[in-house]
């Protein structure tokens, strides 16, 4: 699902760059991080809600799980509408703040305004993706994503390739795909179904919303930080390399998501399983999933990095082959950036792992450090030493630093659970030391406090 999502995102960039123009492509990449900042709330509700709902299912309370699920979706729909209105008012000021002017500014405002009008559906689409896994309908989640992606591709081809539309047509195609991605799950959960979840009377539990936001804070921080960092990248690149720099960075963002989709998709798929076993008290199975997952993802990382190096020139040519200078810049930029794939899986899974354990604080620390603190420091400092290449190497440098931090938190978790298990065996009191429907809160306190 995540791989296909990345592919249909790349189609947007392909049509805009090759059929509309380089300035419009730069405008899209310049303003896109802004709606992503707001849309990140959808990821937060989805990931955080998945952890809480899966844990509740693991405790055996299916009715309460559906009530919490309904509360999450209803609240997100209302919040998304309000934020979409606010975003419409802020598109132009944000574009100006990022350094846009003239035609670049006007195109950025056109694209950003249309995207903001559809932000409620985008947020719901983001939230439903992991929740479909929790409902034990991952295949349906894939088909929904496939339908959404095909809608975007066909609309891009029709509105831009056939009818000759401009950037507003690309934005309309994106919003249309998001409507499909949100409407189908709404209908599925509203009607009788055989999944573990369906819309019901929402739980009147403000604490559940707070816990959802706390659990999903790392995903929110990660996506907001990515967007803010993208804004800083674009501002720096406008100063160092002009529109070509912004366009090259846009190519990296489209293509990097495809390579990272395996890591994100695997982590999203594993998280509800981890949460379920944690809620049921199967701590040994939680450790097994973590160990095997890191081995599997390390293999993916090696293959991904090698593939990125070999295919960099060909991939860059798909987007920028019409401009030799931009093509060469994009190729070098992507090869340097792709070094980050060697370690990114370790940090992505670490964040998802602690979210799944309902330890949103640790997960947020990892995400905030990876996507914000380390990366901003690198993008500001490395260019001073090695010029433009420093911007492309900022992400690999950030992954190295975050890998050390993630290993530290893994070690703390292993030490704590190891002490709990040793104590439980020596005192012959294992039932009191592992999470069950009655003792989960006590064990969570032992593990994380």
TAQUI-V743984 format. One record per residue. N is the residue number from 0. RES is the residue in one letter. PSI is psi in whole degrees, -180 to 180 (999 if undefined). OMEGA is omega as a letter, one per 30 degrees, with the letter a starting at -180 (NA if undefined). D_LAST is the distance of its C-alpha to the last C-alpha in whole Angstrom. Layout:
n & res & psi & omega & d_last
N & RES & PSI & OMEGA & D_LAST
N & RES & PSI & OMEGA & D_LAST
This chain:
n & res & psi & omega & d_last
0 & X & -46 & a & 36
1 & X & -37 & l & 34
2 & X & -46 & a & 37
3 & X & -38 & l & 39
4 & X & -42 & l & 38
5 & X & -38 & a & 38
6 & X & -45 & a & 42
7 & X & -22 & l & 43
8 & X & -37 & l & 41
9 & X & -33 & l & 43
10 & X & -40 & l & 46
11 & X & -52 & a & 46
12 & X & -38 & a & 46
13 & X & -49 & a & 49
14 & X & -41 & a & 51
15 & X & -46 & a & 50
16 & X & -43 & a & 51
17 & X & -27 & a & 54
18 & X & -23 & a & 56
19 & X & -54 & l & 55
20 & X & 163 & a & 55
21 & X & -38 & l & 53
22 & X & -43 & l & 52
23 & X & -37 & l & 51
24 & X & -42 & l & 48
25 & X & -39 & a & 47
26 & X & -42 & l & 47
27 & X & -49 & a & 45
28 & X & -30 & a & 42
29 & X & -43 & a & 42
30 & X & -19 & a & 41
31 & X & -38 & l & 39
32 & X & -27 & a & 36
33 & X & -53 & l & 36
34 & X & -25 & l & 36
35 & X & -32 & l & 33
36 & X & -46 & a & 31
37 & X & -41 & l & 32
38 & X & -21 & l & 32
39 & X & -24 & l & 28
40 & X & -33 & l & 27
41 & X & -42 & l & 28
42 & X & -39 & a & 26
43 & X & -47 & l & 23
44 & X & -38 & a & 24
45 & X & -52 & a & 25
46 & X & -45 & l & 22
47 & X & -39 & l & 20
48 & X & -36 & l & 22
49 & X & -46 & l & 22
50 & X & -45 & a & 19
51 & X & -45 & a & 18
52 & X & -42 & l & 22
53 & X & -41 & l & 22
54 & X & -41 & l & 19
55 & X & -39 & l & 21
56 & X & -40 & l & 24
57 & X & -29 & l & 22
58 & X & -7 & l & 21
59 & X & 10 & a & 25
60 & X & 84 & a & 25
61 & X & -38 & a & 28
62 & X & -44 & l & 29
63 & X & -36 & l & 26
64 & X & -42 & l & 25
65 & X & -35 & l & 29
66 & X & -42 & l & 28
67 & X & -43 & l & 25
68 & X & -46 & a & 27
69 & X & -43 & l & 30
70 & X & -43 & a & 28
71 & X & -48 & a & 27
72 & X & -44 & a & 30
73 & X & -43 & a & 32
74 & X & -40 & a & 30
75 & X & -38 & l & 30
76 & X & -44 & l & 34
77 & X & -44 & a & 34
78 & X & -39 & l & 32
79 & X & -38 & l & 34
80 & X & -45 & l & 37
81 & X & -42 & a & 36
82 & X & -31 & l & 35
83 & X & -42 & l & 38
84 & X & -44 & l & 40
85 & X & -40 & a & 38
86 & X & -36 & l & 38
87 & X & -36 & a & 42
88 & X & -20 & a & 43
89 & X & -5 & a & 41
90 & X & -52 & a & 42
91 & X & -49 & l & 45
92 & X & -38 & a & 43
93 & X & -43 & l & 41
94 & X & -40 & l & 43
95 & X & -42 & l & 45
96 & X & -32 & a & 42
97 & X & -2 & l & 42
98 & X & 6 & a & 45
99 & X & 147 & l & 47
100 & X & 165 & l & 51
101 & X & -138 & a & 54
102 & X & -35 & l & 54
103 & X & -42 & l & 51
104 & X & -47 & a & 49
105 & X & -41 & l & 51
106 & X & -37 & l & 50
107 & X & -39 & l & 47
108 & X & -42 & l & 47
109 & X & -51 & a & 49
110 & X & -47 & a & 46
111 & X & -37 & a & 43
112 & X & -43 & a & 45
113 & X & -41 & l & 45
114 & X & -41 & a & 42
115 & X & -31 & l & 40
116 & X & -28 & l & 43
117 & X & 13 & a & 41
118 & X & -32 & l & 37
119 & X & -41 & l & 36
120 & X & -34 & l & 37
121 & X & -44 & a & 36
122 & X & -42 & l & 32
123 & X & -41 & l & 33
124 & X & -44 & l & 34
125 & X & -40 & a & 31
126 & X & -38 & a & 29
127 & X & -28 & a & 31
128 & X & -57 & l & 31
129 & X & -29 & a & 27
130 & X & -26 & l & 28
131 & X & -34 & l & 31
132 & X & -43 & l & 29
133 & X & -37 & l & 27
134 & X & 5 & a & 30
135 & X & 38 & l & 31
136 & X & 51 & a & 34
137 & X & -33 & l & 33
138 & X & -40 & l & 37
139 & X & -39 & l & 38
140 & X & -39 & l & 36
141 & X & -45 & a & 37
142 & X & -35 & l & 41
143 & X & -45 & l & 40
144 & X & -40 & l & 39
145 & X & -45 & l & 42
146 & X & -42 & l & 44
147 & X & -44 & a & 42
148 & X & -43 & l & 43
149 & X & -36 & l & 47
150 & X & -45 & l & 47
151 & X & -45 & a & 46
152 & X & -49 & a & 48
153 & X & -42 & l & 51
154 & X & -40 & l & 51
155 & X & -47 & a & 51
156 & X & -44 & a & 54
157 & X & -51 & a & 56
158 & X & -34 & a & 55
159 & X & -54 & a & 55
160 & X & -38 & a & 57
161 & X & -51 & a & 60
162 & X & -9 & l & 60
163 & X & 29 & a & 59
164 & X & 165 & a & 56
165 & X & -153 & a & 55
166 & X & -29 & l & 51
167 & X & -31 & l & 51
168 & X & -39 & l & 52
169 & X & -40 & l & 49
170 & X & -41 & l & 46
171 & X & -39 & l & 48
172 & X & -40 & l & 47
173 & X & -46 & a & 44
174 & X & -40 & l & 43
175 & X & -41 & l & 45
176 & X & -35 & l & 43
177 & X & -35 & l & 40
178 & X & -43 & l & 42
179 & X & -44 & a & 43
180 & X & -23 & l & 39
181 & X & -37 & a & 38
182 & X & -39 & a & 41
183 & X & -50 & l & 41
184 & X & -36 & l & 37
185 & X & -46 & l & 38
186 & X & -40 & a & 41
187 & X & -48 & a & 39
188 & X & -19 & l & 36
189 & X & -30 & a & 39
190 & X & 160 & l & 41
191 & X & 134 & a & 41
192 & X & 169 & a & 39
193 & X & 13 & l & 38
194 & X & 176 & a & 35
195 & X & -13 & a & 31
196 & X & 154 & l & 31
197 & X & 161 & l & 34
198 & X & 135 & l & 34
199 & X & -169 & l & 34
200 & X & 126 & a & 33
201 & X & 141 & l & 30
202 & X & 133 & l & 27
203 & X & 71 & a & 27
204 & X & 91 & l & 24
205 & X & -31 & l & 23
206 & X & -32 & l & 19
207 & X & -37 & l & 20
208 & X & -41 & l & 21
209 & X & -43 & l & 18
210 & X & -38 & l & 16
211 & X & -47 & l & 19
212 & X & -38 & l & 19
213 & X & -46 & l & 15
214 & X & -41 & a & 16
215 & X & 8 & a & 19
216 & X & -37 & a & 18
217 & X & -41 & l & 19
218 & X & -39 & l & 22
219 & X & -49 & l & 23
220 & X & -43 & a & 22
221 & X & -47 & a & 24
222 & X & -39 & l & 27
223 & X & -44 & l & 27
224 & X & -41 & l & 27
225 & X & -42 & a & 29
226 & X & -45 & l & 32
227 & X & -40 & l & 32
228 & X & -39 & l & 32
229 & X & -39 & l & 35
230 & X & -41 & l & 36
231 & X & -42 & l & 36
232 & X & -51 & a & 38
233 & X & -41 & l & 41
234 & X & -43 & l & 41
235 & X & -40 & a & 41
236 & X & -35 & l & 43
237 & X & -37 & l & 46
238 & X & -37 & a & 47
239 & X & -33 & a & 47
240 & X & 5 & l & 48
241 & X & -155 & a & 49
242 & X & -32 & l & 49
243 & X & -39 & l & 49
244 & X & -43 & l & 46
245 & X & -41 & l & 44
246 & X & -42 & l & 46
247 & X & -41 & l & 45
248 & X & -35 & l & 41
249 & X & -41 & l & 42
250 & X & -44 & a & 43
251 & X & -45 & a & 40
252 & X & -40 & l & 38
253 & X & -49 & a & 40
254 & X & -38 & a & 40
255 & X & -37 & l & 37
256 & X & -34 & l & 35
257 & X & -44 & a & 37
258 & X & -35 & a & 36
259 & X & -13 & a & 33
260 & X & -34 & l & 33
261 & X & -43 & a & 33
262 & X & -45 & l & 29
263 & X & -43 & a & 28
264 & X & -44 & l & 30
265 & X & -44 & a & 28
266 & X & -41 & l & 25
267 & X & -38 & l & 26
268 & X & -35 & a & 27
269 & X & -29 & a & 24
270 & X & -49 & l & 21
271 & X & -33 & l & 23
272 & X & -44 & l & 23
273 & X & -46 & a & 20
274 & X & -41 & a & 18
275 & X & -48 & a & 21
276 & X & -32 & l & 20
277 & X & -44 & l & 16
278 & X & -32 & l & 17
279 & X & -6 & l & 20
280 & X & 11 & a & 18
281 & X & 72 & a & 20
282 & X & -32 & l & 17
283 & X & -38 & l & 20
284 & X & -35 & l & 22
285 & X & -44 & l & 19
286 & X & -39 & l & 19
287 & X & -44 & l & 23
288 & X & -42 & a & 23
289 & X & -47 & a & 21
290 & X & -48 & a & 24
291 & X & -36 & a & 27
292 & X & -42 & a & 26
293 & X & -36 & l & 26
294 & X & -48 & a & 29
295 & X & -46 & a & 31
296 & X & -28 & l & 30
297 & X & -39 & l & 31
298 & X & -44 & l & 34
299 & X & -41 & a & 34
300 & X & -44 & a & 33
301 & X & -44 & l & 36
302 & X & -43 & a & 39
303 & X & -44 & a & 38
304 & X & -44 & l & 38
305 & X & -43 & l & 41
306 & X & -39 & a & 43
307 & X & -42 & l & 42
308 & X & -45 & a & 44
309 & X & -39 & a & 47
310 & X & 4 & a & 47
311 & X & -48 & a & 46
312 & X & -42 & l & 50
313 & X & -43 & a & 50
314 & X & -45 & l & 47
315 & X & -35 & a & 48
316 & X & -29 & l & 52
317 & X & -39 & a & 51
318 & X & -35 & a & 50
319 & X & 18 & a & 52
320 & X & -18 & l & 55
321 & X & -10 & a & 57
322 & X & 106 & a & 56
323 & X & -46 & a & 57
324 & X & -45 & l & 55
325 & X & -36 & l & 52
326 & X & -47 & a & 52
327 & X & -42 & l & 52
328 & X & -44 & a & 49
329 & X & -37 & a & 47
330 & X & -50 & a & 47
331 & X & -41 & a & 46
332 & X & -45 & a & 43
333 & X & -38 & l & 42
334 & X & -41 & l & 42
335 & X & -43 & a & 40
336 & X & -36 & a & 38
337 & X & -11 & l & 37
338 & X & -24 & a & 36
339 & X & -22 & a & 33
340 & X & -21 & a & 33
341 & X & -29 & a & 32
342 & X & -12 & a & 29
343 & X & -33 & a & 28
344 & X & -37 & a & 27
345 & X & -42 & a & 24
346 & X & -37 & l & 22
347 & X & -45 & a & 23
348 & X & -36 & l & 22
349 & X & -45 & l & 19
350 & X & -46 & l & 18
351 & X & -36 & a & 19
352 & X & -48 & a & 17
353 & X & -30 & l & 14
354 & X & -43 & a & 15
355 & X & -29 & l & 17
356 & X & 9 & a & 13
357 & X & 26 & l & 12
358 & X & 70 & a & 10
359 & X & -26 & a & 13
360 & X & -49 & l & 11
361 & X & -43 & l & 12
362 & X & -42 & l & 15
363 & X & -36 & l & 16
364 & X & -42 & l & 16
365 & X & -47 & a & 18
366 & X & -45 & a & 20
367 & X & -42 & l & 21
368 & X & -44 & a & 21
369 & X & -51 & a & 24
370 & X & -11 & a & 26
371 & X & -67 & a & 26
372 & X & -56 & a & 25
373 & X & -43 & a & 27
374 & X & -41 & l & 29
375 & X & -41 & l & 31
376 & X & -42 & a & 31
377 & X & -43 & a & 33
378 & X & -24 & l & 35
379 & X & -33 & a & 36
380 & X & -42 & a & 36
381 & X & -41 & l & 38
382 & X & -26 & l & 41
383 & X & -28 & a & 42
384 & X & -40 & a & 42
385 & X & 15 & l & 43
386 & X & -146 & a & 45
387 & X & -34 & l & 44
388 & X & -27 & l & 43
389 & X & -32 & l & 40
390 & X & -42 & a & 39
391 & X & -25 & a & 39
392 & X & 0 & a & 37
393 & X & -41 & a & 34
394 & X & -46 & l & 32
395 & X & -40 & l & 33
396 & X & -39 & l & 31
397 & X & -41 & a & 28
398 & X & -38 & l & 27
399 & X & -47 & a & 28
400 & X & -43 & a & 25
401 & X & -29 & l & 23
402 & X & -39 & l & 23
403 & X & -42 & l & 22
404 & X & -43 & a & 19
405 & X & -42 & l & 18
406 & X & -37 & l & 19
407 & X & -44 & a & 16
408 & X & -34 & l & 14
409 & X & -44 & a & 15
410 & X & -42 & l & 15
411 & X & -43 & l & 12
412 & X & -46 & a & 11
413 & X & -41 & l & 14
414 & X & -42 & a & 13
415 & X & -48 & a & 10
416 & X & -32 & l & 12
417 & X & -42 & l & 15
418 & X & -38 & l & 14
419 & X & -46 & a & 13
420 & X & -41 & l & 16
421 & X & -44 & l & 18
422 & X & -41 & a & 17
423 & X & -41 & a & 18
424 & X & -44 & a & 21
425 & X & -31 & a & 22
426 & X & 1 & a & 21
427 & X & 42 & a & 23
428 & X & 35 & a & 20
429 & X & -41 & a & 19
430 & X & -25 & a & 20
431 & X & -7 & a & 17
432 & X & 1 & l & 14
433 & X & 154 & a & 15
434 & X & 134 & l & 15
435 & X & 179 & l & 18
436 & X & -28 & a & 20
437 & X & -24 & a & 19
438 & X & 12 & a & 15
439 & X & -41 & a & 14
440 & X & -39 & l & 11
441 & X & -44 & a & 10
442 & X & -39 & l & 10
443 & X & -39 & l & 8
444 & X & -42 & l & 5
445 & X & -41 & a & 6
446 & X & -38 & a & 6
447 & X & -6 & l & 4
448 & X & 999 & NA & 0
